[in-house]
Amino acid sequence: MRFSSITALALASLATAQEVSPTPTGCTVDPEATYAKSAKLPDPFLLADGKRLATKDEWACKRAEIRDQIQRYELGPKPAKPTVSATASGGKINIVSSEGGKSASFSVSIKLPSGGAAPYPAVIAFEGTSIPVPAGVATITFPNHEVAADDPRGKGKFYDLYGSSHSAGALIAWAWGVSRVVDALEQLGADATKIDAKRLAVTGCSRNGKGALIAGAFDDRIALVLPQEGGSGGPGCWRIVADIKKNGTKTEDATQIINGDSWFAKAFTTYAPDTTVLPYDHHMLMALVAPRGLLVIENSGIDYLGPISTYGCSVAARLVYESLGAKDAMGISQASHGNSHCQMPSSQNSEVAAFFNKFLLGQSSVATDVVKTDGKFTWWADQWIGWTAPKLS
Ligand SMILES: *[C@@H]1O[C@H](CO)[C@@H](O)[C@H](O)[C@H]1NC(C)=O
């Protein structure tokens, strides 16, 4: 990888709304690159060729590398935009995706807010929301399991279009579906949909929390990402959760996850038993969202979600935000509410509201600098983070 001809394009690309921001000139991803094993979380500021990042332009190259790695090792490929046509009527948008003589369609339903004025910002919710959505924000319900089933593998609209043996797992297929929803909103326009496609959030809980994070990480048009109780496979880091399990606490680690639902690509089976071979971990997945809004909403009361893993992994991701001068755009809120999975306690309301207000409702001065947990664990940063965060110029 060379940087001789890098321009200011990278920075501009982070601000413009495209599904995949273009990478700067001279920035290539080497699919043949080999990586040393790493017990600690890999350095998000180190390129495959050994160069350490110094500029935001170079971060744009690293992003391209991370996108490639996570798809290749874990999620499977997210196909490029097919031909999309959409129609809006009766509170629904029907979205038809076509490619190679095949087509597949699904619908989303839109609930407009009672307050505010059109065009409204909107939250795309994987099968509905379990966080409080403020007045003035529309809800678009995305039927992710229609796009790709948990089980059996290869079933759903995505696979109708791309073939049942396509190597994408359900999570990246869901992300593809969310991108088609954004395409439809852009194409139809605010007059037809009453939605402002430049002010979109995505949310979901549990498996859908993993899905919401991945959808936001892989579509740069989404302004705010609100994964709730996604646990491992979402904001959790594979390496940390493996250590929790080794220490004797029952939790959802990579080996278990690939033996269950078809969320991940089959390729991940090779890496799951020893995730220290991965050149990334999920702190880098979360860093793909930077500098856009990201609030990680987690439950510290369920061991299965790996509380120290989601917390520590998020702390590591936030260092990338900090390097980009966007620390306050990423928040971490972890609260214990026992086994009431996906029932967010009111103690987390204020940060959810703050992120909506800042990133969707234009209240730029709202404070979003939140890192909180009531988890009964001690986070040893030095055990997991062997790098320091440079100030990227
Ligand atoms: C596992 O136990 C070791 C030894 O007590 C400790 O150093 C480490 O931090 C623990 N891992 C996690 C993820 O809590």
The ligand as an SDF file (V2000), in Angstrom:
LIG
                    3D

 14 14  0  0  0  0  0  0  0  0999 V2000
   -9.5200  -14.1700   33.1880 C   0  0  0  0  0  0  0  0  0  0  0  0
   -8.7760  -14.4460   34.3550 O   0  0  0  0  0  0  0  0  0  0  0  0
   -7.4660  -13.8820   34.3670 C   0  0  0  0  0  0  0  0  0  0  0  0
   -6.7520  -14.4160   35.6110 C   0  0  0  0  0  0  0  0  0  0  0  0
   -7.4520  -14.0770   36.7720 O   0  0  0  0  0  0  0  0  0  0  0  0
   -7.5700  -12.3740   34.3490 C   0  0  0  0  0  0  0  0  0  0  0  0
   -6.2850  -11.7910   34.3010 O   0  0  0  0  0  0  0  0  0  0  0  0
   -8.3590  -11.9480   33.1080 C   0  0  0  0  0  0  0  0  0  0  0  0
   -8.5380  -10.5470   33.1150 O   0  0  0  0  0  0  0  0  0  0  0  0
   -9.6990  -12.6620   33.0570 C   0  0  0  0  0  0  0  0  0  0  0  0
  -10.3480  -12.3410   31.7750 N   0  0  0  0  0  0  0  0  0  0  0  0
  -11.4780  -11.6260   31.6840 C   0  0  0  0  0  0  0  0  0  0  0  0
  -11.9740  -11.3750   30.3120 C   0  0  0  0  0  0  0  0  0  0  0  0
  -12.0860  -11.1970   32.6410 O   0  0  0  0  0  0  0  0  0  0  0  0
  1  2  1  0
  1 10  1  0
  2  3  1  0
  3  4  1  0
  3  6  1  0
  4  5  1  0
  6  7  1  0
  6  8  1  0
  8  9  1  0
  8 10  1  0
 10 11  1  0
 11 12  1  0
 12 13  1  0
 12 14  2  0
M  END
$$$$
